[in-house]
């Protein structure tokens, strides 16, 4: 079960968050009182609206929404199959809260956007994907019961994992397969749910579309800069007042940090765990927009802003996240199965003061552009940007073994090491360095410079438990063990 929702704040007039200051959750009647009625739009009019306001996906990739609409419409014409509309409201990233706020408190805005697309494309079904973390699902089920939609609709529960919300993973899961990326890149518009042309986008994107349809393009563009409208930001980390903040694009990031009472610190992670670090001085001159953050070396991504305070070890925080990301991979391709554990070990090495930052760069370079999905590239970018921003801290670790600060856990990495989770351990009084375990379980174990086994200090991923058990059973010295964690 996840933590309670953060507070909701707005800088400037509230749009997506309108009415939330007076209500915990907007039921359909209250939603209509706040936002007004909404009728259908033609396919041509909806595409023109999305183009006019330059609407892009708010899940991280920033893909133009009008192009998605047009691609699905073209596929429908070619194949004469009715399309499916999929709302991605899973938010598997630990620091992401904006879609959960919409799900829990303003679910009808999401459904309004999905209804507009279903009307325009004459969809045969609407599927809303929600995480199984207990946040938002009941609110969405209630919303579906409170109104009629232009197509049959259902909510599907998705495992709350980092990679489960990837577009291909969602299509796989809806089709009855595991919620993991498919290993080949195929556009959902060409063949998604049940082989039908599928329009899949993020929950906030649908909500923005609903706002724009009511306001019209001219009024919608009155807020924001070259990228019109507002954005939702999940601000946590070291913030004294964590919140989901709605602000117009072009808002100074400094204003967002001040609203959330962010204390002095070395840096801010922008865009989440697949994002980029920027130092605090740069953060205070950055603007909130995709272009504005990219211009200073940051990233908007899925709207995640994670400041880090002065009281924690930044290298240790980065190492925790990279270990988590390595364990969260689907394990389908070499960069995920072997490259990300190598990257995590390299980051652990520099955190201990014994490693070489060059090994981190090499491991990051080795996985870039080679994965079956964007997970290896995103993880490599996160680690690489940390080397640049925390260069002084790396130097302290190299000189003294650490920077003198504890790892406070400011970056929200979930505790996967629950009771019953399996972990590997070595009885060093028995281990002779045969190396057989690394041959049997290369995804888990590698040999250090002296030929002895080394592995990440994390729970064994469920998918690798059988191979871990085999490595334990085959150890000639009976030195390798696997046992359930106890807390």
C-alpha positions in Angstrom: 0.0 0.0 0.0 1.4 3.4 -1.0 1.7 6.5 1.1 -1.1 9.0 1.4 -1.5 11.4 -1.5 0.6 14.6 -1.3 -1.1 18.0 -1.1 -2.3 19.8 -4.2 -1.1 23.3 -5.0 -1.5 25.6 -8.0 0.6 28.5 -9.2 -1.7 30.7 -11.2 -5.3 29.8 -12.1 -6.1 26.1 -11.5 -7.3 24.1 -14.4 -6.7 20.4 -13.9 -6.9 21.0 -10.1 -9.9 23.3 -10.2 -12.4 22.5 -7.4 -10.0 20.3 -5.5 -9.4 23.0 -2.8 -13.1 22.5 -1.8 -13.5 18.7 -2.3 -11.5 15.6 -1.6 -12.9 13.9 -4.7 -15.2 15.4 -7.4 -18.1 13.1 -8.1 -19.6 13.4 -11.5 -22.2 16.0 -10.5 -19.7 18.2 -8.7 -17.2 17.7 -11.6 -19.8 19.1 -14.1 -20.5 22.0 -11.7 -16.7 22.9 -11.7 -15.9 22.2 -15.3 -19.2 22.3 -17.2 -20.7 19.9 -19.8 -18.7 18.3 -22.6 -20.1 17.0 -25.9 -18.6 15.0 -28.7 -16.2 16.4 -31.3 -15.5 15.1 -34.8 -12.3 13.4 -35.6 -11.1 16.3 -37.7 -12.0 18.8 -35.0 -10.3 16.9 -32.3 -7.1 16.5 -34.3 -7.1 20.2 -35.1 -7.6 21.0 -31.4 -4.6 18.8 -30.4 -2.5 20.4 -33.1 -3.5 23.9 -32.3 -2.6 23.6 -28.6 0.5 21.5 -29.4 -0.6 18.9 -26.9 2.1 16.3 -26.2 2.0 13.2 -24.0 2.6 13.9 -20.3 3.9 10.4 -19.5 7.5 11.2 -20.3 8.1 10.8 -24.0 6.3 14.0 -25.1 5.0 12.5 -28.3 2.6 14.8 -30.2 -1.0 13.7 -29.4 -2.4 14.8 -32.8 0.0 12.4 -34.5 -1.2 9.6 -32.4 -4.8 10.4 -33.3 -4.0 10.6 -37.0 -2.0 7.3 -36.9 -4.9 5.4 -35.3 -7.5 7.0 -37.6 -5.4 6.0 -40.7 -5.0 2.4 -39.3 -8.7 2.2 -38.8 -9.3 3.2 -42.5 -6.8 0.7 -43.7 -7.9 -2.3 -41.6 -11.6 -1.5 -41.0 -11.2 -2.5 -37.4 -12.7 -0.5 -34.6 -10.0 1.1 -32.3 -9.5 0.7 -28.6 -8.6 3.7 -26.3 -6.2 2.9 -23.5 -5.6 5.3 -20.6 -2.2 4.7 -18.9 -2.7 5.8 -15.2 -0.3 3.3 -13.7 2.5 5.6 -12.6 5.0 2.8 -11.6 7.7 5.2 -10.8 8.0 5.6 -7.0 8.2 9.4 -7.0 5.2 9.9 -9.4 2.0 11.2 -7.9 0.3 13.5 -10.4 -1.8 10.8 -12.2 -2.7 9.3 -8.8 -4.0 12.7 -7.7 -6.1 12.9 -10.9 -7.3 9.3 -10.4 -8.2 9.8 -6.8 -9.6 13.3 -6.8 -10.5 14.2 -10.4 -11.2 11.0 -12.3 -13.9 12.4 -14.5 -11.4 14.7 -16.2 -9.5 11.6 -17.4 -12.7 9.9 -18.5 -13.8 13.1 -20.3 -10.6 13.0 -22.5 -11.0 9.3 -23.1 -14.6 9.9 -24.1 -13.6 12.6 -26.6 -11.2 10.2 -28.3 -13.7 7.4 -28.3 -16.4 9.6 -29.9 -14.0 10.9 -32.5 -12.5 7.5 -33.5 -15.7 5.5 -32.9 -13.8 3.2 -30.5 -15.2 -0.1 -29.4 -13.7 -0.1 -25.9 -12.1 2.2 -23.3 -9.5 0.5 -21.0 -8.2 2.4 -18.0 -5.0 0.9 -16.5 -4.4 1.5 -12.8 -1.7 0.2 -10.5 -2.4 -2.5 -7.9 -0.9 -0.3 -5.1 -4.4 0.6 -3.7 -4.2 4.2 -4.9 -6.9 5.4 -7.3 -8.5 2.1 -8.4 -11.6 2.5 -6.2 -12.1 6.1 -7.3 -11.9 5.1 -10.9 -14.3 2.2 -10.5 -16.7 4.6 -8.8 -16.3 7.1 -11.6 -17.1 4.5 -14.2 -20.3 3.7 -12.3 -21.3 7.3 -12.0 -21.6 8.0 -15.7 -22.1 6.7 -19.2 -19.4 6.7 -21.8 -19.5 6.4 -25.6 -18.0 2.9 -25.5 -17.9 0.0 -23.0 -15.2 0.8 -20.4 -13.2 -1.2 -17.8 -10.4 -0.6 -15.4 -7.5 -3.1 -15.4 -5.2 -3.6 -12.5 -1.5 -3.5 -13.4 1.5 -4.7 -11.2 3.0 -1.6 -9.5 6.4 -1.9 -11.1 8.7 0.6 -12.8 8.4 -1.0 -16.3 4.8 -2.1 -16.1 3.5 1.2 -17.4 5.6 1.1 -20.6 3.2 1.3 -23.5 4.1 -2.1 -25.0 4.0 -3.7 -21.5 0.4 -2.4 -21.0 -0.7 -3.8 -24.4 0.9 -7.1 -23.6 -0.8 -7.3 -20.2 -4.3 -6.3 -21.5 -3.8 -9.1 -24.1 -3.3 -11.6 -21.3 0.5 -11.8 -21.3 2.9 -10.6 -18.6 3.0 -6.8 -18.1 6.5 -6.4 -19.5 7.8 -4.8 -22.7 7.4 -7.1 -25.7 11.1 -7.1 -26.8 10.2 -5.7 -30.2 9.1 -2.2 -31.0 5.6 -2.0 -32.5 3.3 1.0 -32.6 0.0 0.4 -30.7 -1.7 2.3 -33.6 -0.7 -0.5 -36.0 -1.9 -3.4 -33.7 -2.4 -3.1 -30.0 -5.2 -4.5 -27.8 -6.5 -7.6 -29.5 -4.7 -6.6 -32.6 -6.9 -3.6 -33.0 -5.5 -0.1 -33.7 -5.0 1.4 -30.2 -4.6 4.9 -29.0 -2.6 4.7 -25.8 -1.7 7.8 -23.7 -1.1 9.0 -20.2 -3.9 10.0 -17.8 -2.8 13.7 -17.6 -2.8 13.9 -21.4 -6.5 12.9 -21.6 -7.3 15.4 -18.8 -5.5 18.2 -20.6 -7.5 17.3 -23.8 -10.8 17.6 -21.8 -9.7 21.1 -20.5 -8.8 22.3 -24.0 -12.1 21.1 -25.5 -14.0 23.1 -23.0 -11.9 26.2 -23.2 -11.1 26.2 -26.8 -7.6 26.7 -28.2 -7.3 30.4 -27.8 -8.2 30.5 -24.1 -6.1 27.3 -23.5 -3.0 29.0 -25.0 -3.4 32.0 -22.7 -1.5 30.1 -20.0 2.1 29.0 -20.7 4.8 29.8 -23.2 5.8 28.1 -26.5 4.3 24.9 -25.0 0.8 26.1 -24.1 -1.2 25.2 -21.0 -0.2 24.0 -17.6 1.7 21.0 -16.3 1.4 18.9 -13.2 4.6 18.3 -11.2 5.2 15.7 -8.5 7.6 17.4 -6.0 8.9 15.3 -3.2 12.5 14.4 -2.2 13.8 16.8 0.4 10.8 19.2 0.1 9.4 20.1 3.5 5.9 20.5 1.9 5.8 17.8 -0.8 3.0 18.4 -3.3 1.5 17.9 -6.7 1.8 21.4 -8.2 -0.1 22.7 -11.2 1.7 25.6 -13.0 1.8 27.2 -16.4 4.7 26.2 -18.6 7.4 28.8 -18.3 7.0 29.1 -14.6 10.4 29.5 -12.9 11.3 26.2 -11.3 12.5 28.4 -8.3 8.9 29.3 -7.6 7.8 25.6 -7.6 10.7 24.8 -5.2 9.8 27.7 -2.9 6.1 26.7 -2.8 7.1 23.2 -1.7 9.6 24.7 0.9 12.7 23.0 -0.6 15.7 23.6 1.7 19.2 24.4 0.4 20.9 21.5 -1.2 23.3 20.4 -3.9 21.0 19.4 -6.8 17.6 18.6 -8.2 16.6 15.5 -10.1 14.3 16.5 -13.0 12.2 14.0 -14.9 12.4 11.2 -12.4 14.6 8.1 -12.3 15.0 8.3 -16.1 15.7 12.0 -15.9 18.6 14.3 -15.4 20.3 16.0 -12.4 20.9 19.7 -12.4 22.7 21.6 -9.7 20.7 23.9 -7.4 22.1 27.1 -8.9 21.0 26.0 -12.3 17.6 24.8 -11.0 16.9 28.3 -9.7 17.3 29.8 -13.2 15.4 27.1 -15.0 11.9 27.3 -16.4 9.3 24.6 -16.2 8.7 23.3 -19.7 10.2 20.5 -21.9 12.3 23.0 -23.8 13.2 25.1 -20.7 14.5 22.2 -18.7 16.3 20.6 -21.6 18.1 23.9 -22.2 19.8 23.7 -18.8 20.6 19.9 -19.0 17.5 18.7 -17.2 14.4 16.9 -18.3 10.6 17.4 -17.8 9.9 13.7 -18.3 6.8 12.7 -16.4 6.8 15.9 -14.3 8.8 14.5 -11.4 11.0 17.0 -9.4 13.2 15.5 -6.7 15.4 18.0 -4.8 18.1 16.4 -2.6 19.1 18.0 0.7 22.5 18.7 2.1 22.1 16.1 4.9 22.3 13.0 2.8 25.1 11.4 0.7 24.1 12.0 -3.0 26.3 9.2 -4.3 24.8 6.8 -1.9 21.3 7.9 -3.0 22.2 7.4 -6.6 23.5 4.0 -5.9 20.3 3.0 -4.2 18.3 4.1 -7.2 20.5 2.3 -9.8 20.3 -0.9 -7.8 16.5 -0.6 -7.8 16.3 0.1 -11.5 18.6 -2.8 -12.3 16.3 -5.1 -10.3 13.2 -3.7 -12.0 14.2 -4.7 -15.5 12.2 -7.2 -17.5 15.4 -9.2 -18.1 14.6 -9.8 -21.7 17.7 -8.3 -23.4 21.4 -8.2 -22.7 21.5 -4.5 -21.6 18.9 -5.2 -18.9 20.0 -8.7 -17.9 23.7 -8.0 -17.7 24.4 -4.3 -18.4 22.2 -2.8 -15.7 23.6 -5.0 -12.9 27.1 -4.1 -14.2 26.2 -0.4 -14.0 24.8 -0.8 -10.5 28.0 -2.5 -9.3 30.1 0.2 -10.9 28.0 2.9 -9.1 28.3 0.9 -5.8 32.1 0.9 -6.4 32.4 4.7 -6.6 30.0 5.0 -3.6 32.4 2.9 -1.5 35.4 5.0 -2.7 37.1 2.0 -4.3 35.6 2.3 -7.7 36.4 4.2 -10.8 34.0 6.7 -12.3 35.3 5.6 -15.7 33.8 2.2 -15.1 30.4 3.8 -14.6 30.7 5.7 -17.8 31.8 2.6 -19.7 28.9 0.6 -18.3 26.4 3.3 -19.1 27.8 3.6 -22.7 27.6 -0.2 -23.1 23.8 -0.3 -22.6 22.8 2.9 -24.5 20.7 2.3 -27.7 20.7 -1.5 -27.3 17.7 -2.2 -25.2 14.4 -3.7 -26.2 12.8 -0.7 -24.4 13.9 2.7 -23.0 14.8 1.4 -19.5 18.5 0.8 -20.1 18.9 4.3 -21.8 17.0 6.0 -19.0 19.0 4.3 -16.3 22.3 5.1 -18.0 21.3 8.7 -18.4 20.4 9.1 -14.7 23.8 7.6 -13.6 25.8 9.6 -16.1 24.3 12.9 -15.2 25.0 12.2 -11.5 28.7 11.8 -12.3 28.7 15.3 -13.7 26.7 17.1 -11.0 28.2 15.3 -8.0 31.9 15.4 -9.2 33.1 17.0 -6.0 31.3 14.3 -3.9 32.9 11.6 -6.0 36.3 13.1 -5.3 35.6 13.0 -1.5 34.5 9.4 -1.8 37.7 8.6 -3.7 39.9 10.3 -1.0 38.1 9.1 2.1 35.8 6.3 1.2 32.7 8.4 1.8 31.6 12.1 2.1 30.9 11.9 5.8 27.1 12.0 5.4 24.7 9.1 5.9 22.4 7.9 3.2 19.1 9.3 4.4 16.9 7.7 1.7 15.7 11.0 0.3 15.0 9.5 -3.1 11.9 7.3 -2.8 13.1 3.7 -3.5 10.5 1.1 -2.5 11.5 -1.5 0.1 11.4 -4.7 -2.0 13.1 -6.7 0.7 10.0 -7.7 2.5 9.6 -10.7 4.8 10.1 -13.8 2.7 12.1 -12.1 -0.1 15.1 -14.2 -1.1 18.7 -13.0 -0.8 22.0 -14.5 -1.7 24.9 -14.7 0.8 28.3 -16.3 0.8 30.0 -18.1 3.6 33.5 -16.8 3.1 35.0 -19.4 5.4 34.0 -22.0 2.7 34.3 -20.1 -0.6 37.3 -21.1 -2.7 36.5 -18.9 -5.7 35.6 -21.8 -8.1 33.5 -19.3 -10.2 30.9 -21.9 -11.1 28.1 -19.8 -9.6 28.9 -16.9 -11.9 28.7 -19.3 -14.9 25.3 -20.7 -13.8 23.8 -17.3 -12.8 25.5 -14.5 -14.8 22.5 -12.3 -14.4 23.0 -12.3 -10.6 26.6 -13.1 -9.9 29.9 -11.9 -11.3 33.5 -12.5 -10.2 35.5 -9.7 -8.6 39.2 -8.9 -9.4 40.3 -11.8 -7.2 37.9 -14.3 -8.8 35.4 -14.4 -5.9 31.6 -14.0 -6.3 30.0 -10.5 -6.1 26.4 -9.5 -6.4 24.1 -6.7 -5.7 22.8 -6.2 -2.1 19.2 -6.6 -3.1 16.5 -9.3 -3.1 16.7 -11.9 -5.9 14.1 -11.0 -8.6 11.3 -13.5 -8.7 12.1 -14.4 -12.3 15.7 -15.3 -11.3 14.9 -17.4 -8.2 15.1 -20.8 -10.1 18.6 -20.0 -11.5 19.8 -18.7 -8.1 18.6 -21.9 -6.5 20.6 -23.9 -9.1 23.7 -21.9 -8.4 23.4 -22.6 -4.7 22.8 -26.3 -5.3 25.9 -26.6 -7.7 28.4 -24.7 -5.5 31.2 -27.2 -4.9 32.2 -25.7 -1.6 28.6 -25.3 -0.3 29.5 -21.7 0.3 26.6 -20.0 -1.6 23.3 -19.7 0.3 19.9 -18.2 -0.4 17.5 -17.5 2.5 14.3 -15.6 3.1 14.7 -12.1 4.6 13.4 -11.4 8.1 12.8 -8.0 9.5 
